[in-house]
Amino acid sequence: MAGSASKVTLLPLEIGSLSSTVPPGLPGTLHVLGSNGGMSVAPDADFALLFGRNAPEVHVCVGPGDTRVSRQQGLIVRECSRWVLRNTGRPPIRFPGSRLLLGGDRAPLAAGYTPLFVVSSRQEHLLEIRIAASTPRGSANGQGAHEEETHGEVRDLSPEEKLVLVCLAQRYLRLEPQPQPLTWAQVAFELGELRPDERWTTSRAAHIVANVRTRLSKKDGVPGLLEEEVPPPVGNTLNHNLITDLLVTTTLVRSHLRLLEE
C-alpha cells in the first residue's frame, strides 16, 4: 500500500492549465486537474481516480455547487496499458468538439492533453487531462517529448488574430452550454469598446478570421474551414469548426479571456 500511495501525488490549483504545463512523471502518468486542484497517478499505481462535484467523496472535484453534476461523475482507470474514462454519472461528458460520453459509457484516453467537459444545463465544467507521452527515439532526456506535447499542434496566430478569435470564441472559453460564435456586429462592438482608438468594423473582424481559416486550411490541412467544404446552409459552421480546432490544439485556452479585460 505504501508503494502504491507514493505513486499518487496531488496537483495544486496554482500549477496552471495542463494545456501549457507538463507536470513531472514517467511516460503514461495520468494528470487530472479540476476546480480545486488535481492529482497525478503513475501508470503502475493500481489506482482508480474518481471525479465529481462532491469533494469529500472524490479525488478531483469538478462542478462544485452545480447539483446537475453527479456527486461521483466518473472515474479513470488503467486497463490493458492505457487509461480509460468511465462516465458513472447522469450528465454526459463532452470530448473536444461534439462527441458525448453518456452515462454508463466508457472511452480510452489518448496521450497528451485532452480537455473534457461535464455538460450541465447551467454550464459546462472543465476537467483537464494530460497523459505523459512516451519519449521519442533519440531523445534520452525526454526533452523531445515535452516539446512535442506542449508545442506540436498549436496554431500560429498574430496578436491581432488572437484578440479577434478570443472575442469570437468567448462563449466557448466561458464554458457556456451549447456555445455559438459571436456575430460580427458583437465582435466589432466589443473590440471597439475595448480599443476605441482602433477602428473596428464588422468587415475588418470578418476579414481577419477568414484569412485565418484559409491559412489553416491550406497550410495545416484543417477540414471544414472553407465554404465549399460545408453543405448549405453554412451559417456559423465555418467559425464553429475553426473555434473547435483552436480549442482542441490549445491555441485558445481560458486564460486568453484576459485579453478582453485589458
N, C-alpha and C positions, 0 to 999 in steps of 0.2 A: 504493500500500500504506500509506503514512504517513497519508493522508487517511482510509482505512478504519479503521486502528488507533485514530485519535483519536476514533472514534465508538463504540468499545467500551471500557468502563471497569469496574473492579472495584467490588463492593459489599462492605464489611466486615461480618462477622457482627454487630458491635456496632450496626448500623443498626436492629436490632429487626425485628419481624414486618412484612412487607409489607401485612398486613391493616390496619395503623394508620399505616404510614409510606409516604409517596409520594416516592420519590427524584426529583430534578430530571430533566427530559428533555422533548423535543418530543413532541407527540401521536404515538402509535404506537410510542413507545420501549418495548422489552421489558426488564423487570426480572425476574431469576430469583434466588432465594435458596435455598441448600441447607444442608448440615450445617456447612460451614466457611466460609460466606460465599457471594457470588454475583457476578453480572455484569449490567451494563446494556448494551443494544445498540440503537443508533439504527435507525430503520426503513429507512434507506438505506445501511446499513453493508455489505451484501452479505456477511453473516457467518452461519454455521450454528453454533448453540450446542449443544455436546454435554454430556450429564449422565450420571452413573453412579457406581458405588461406587469405582472406581479413580482417585483424584485425579490422578495424573500423566498419565492418558490423556484426561481430560475437562476442560471449563471450569468446571462446577459439580458438586460432589461430593454424592451422596445415598446414604444407607445404607452408610457405610463400616463394614467389619468384618462385614457380613452377606453371606456368599457366595451367598445365594439371589438377591441383586440383581445384575444383569449389570454387568460392568465398564464397558461403554458401553450404558446402559439406553435412551437415546433422544436425540433431537435436536429442536431447534426452528428452523425456517427461515421466511423471508419469502417468501410466494407470493401473487401477484396482490393486493398491497396488504393482506395480512393474515398474521398469524403462524400457523403450522401445526405441531402436535405430531406427531411420529412415534415410535412405540414400536419400537425396534430390538432390544430385549432379550427375554428369556424371560418374566419375570413380567409380569402385567398392570399397567396404570396406572389407578387409580380417580379419576374425577372426583367432586366433591361429590355425595353421595347414593350411588347404587349402580352408575352407569354405568361399565363397564370398557372400557379401550382395550387390546386384546390385542396380542401380538407381531406385528409386520408391519402393524398398522393405523395410521391417521392421523386427526387431527381438528383442525379450526380452533379457535383460542383467541379468546375474547371479550375486549373491552376491560374494564378494571377488574381486580379481584382474583379469582384462582382458586387455591385450594389443591388440589394434586394429591398422590396417594398411591401410591408404588410398593408393590405388595402382595407381601409375603413371608409365608411360613408362620410366621415368628418374630414379625413385627410389620409395621405399615405405616409407610413412611418418607415424611415430608412434604417436598414440593418446592413452594415458594411462587412464584406467577407474578403479576405485575402488568403490565398493558399500559396505558400512559398514554392516557386517553380524549381525544377531540377537544374543543377548547374550545367550549362552547356559544355560540350567537349572543348578542351583547350583553355578553359577558364578555371585555374586551380583554386583561386581565392573567392570565386563566386561573384566577382565584380560584374562579369558579363550578364549574369542572371539578374542582378539588381538593375542594371541599365535597361535590360530588355523589358522587365516588368513595369518600371516606372516611366519609361520614355518611348516604348516601342510603337504605340499606336496614336499618341497624342497628335492632333492635327495642328498645323502651323496657322496661327491667326495673328493678324496685326492687332495692336491695341484698340484701334477704331473698330475693327471687325468684332473683336471680343466684346466690346461695350455694347454694340448693337445686338449681338446674338444673346448676351445675357439678358438684355431688356426684352427681347423677343421671347426668350425661353423661361422667363422668371416664374411662370406658373408651375412649370416642371420642377424648377430648382426649389420652389417653396413647398413642393410635395402636395400640391392641391389634387383632389380626386378628379380623374378624367381631365387632365390639363389639355389646353389648346394653346397654340401660339397667339400672342397679342396681335391685334390688327396693326397695319402700317400706321394708321392715324394715332393709335395709342402709343406706338413706339416713338413716333415723331414728337408727340406731345410730351411724353415723359423725358426724352432726351433734351428737348427744348427747355423744359423746366430745370433739368439737371445742369445743362450747359447753355445758358441763354446767349452767350457770345458766339456760339456756333449755330449756323443756320440749318436747323434740322427740318426736313420735309419728308413727306411720305415717299416721294420718288427717290430721295437720297438713301433712306434706310433700305428700301426695296432693292435698289441697285447694288448696295454693298452685300446684302445677303445673296442676291442672285449670282454675284461674282464668286462668292464662297462656294455655293452649290456647284457651279460649273467647274471650278478648280478641283474640288474634291471628287467630282465625278470623273474627270479626265486624268488627274494625277494619281489619285488613290483608289480609283475604281469603286467608289461607293455607289451602290444602286439606288434607284428611286428618287434621284435629285433633279432629274430633267423631265420636262413636261411630256416628252414623247415616251417616257418610260412608265407613265402612270395613266391608267384608264380614266376617262372623264366620268363624272365631274371631278376636277383636280382639287378645288377648294384649298384646304390647309395641308393637303397631303405632302407636298414637297417640303414645306417648312417643318412639318412634323417628322418626316424622315430624316431631315438634316439634324434637328434637335436630338432625336434618338441616337444618331451616330455620335454626336458630340458628347452625349451623356455616357454612352457605352464605352467610348475611348477615354473617358475622364478628361476630355478637352475642356468641358464645362463642369464645375463642381459647385456645391452650395456656397462655399466661401466666396465665390465670384460675385455673389449678390452685393458684396460691399461696394462694388463699382457703381451701384445705383444709389449709394448713400453719400458719395463724395460731395 
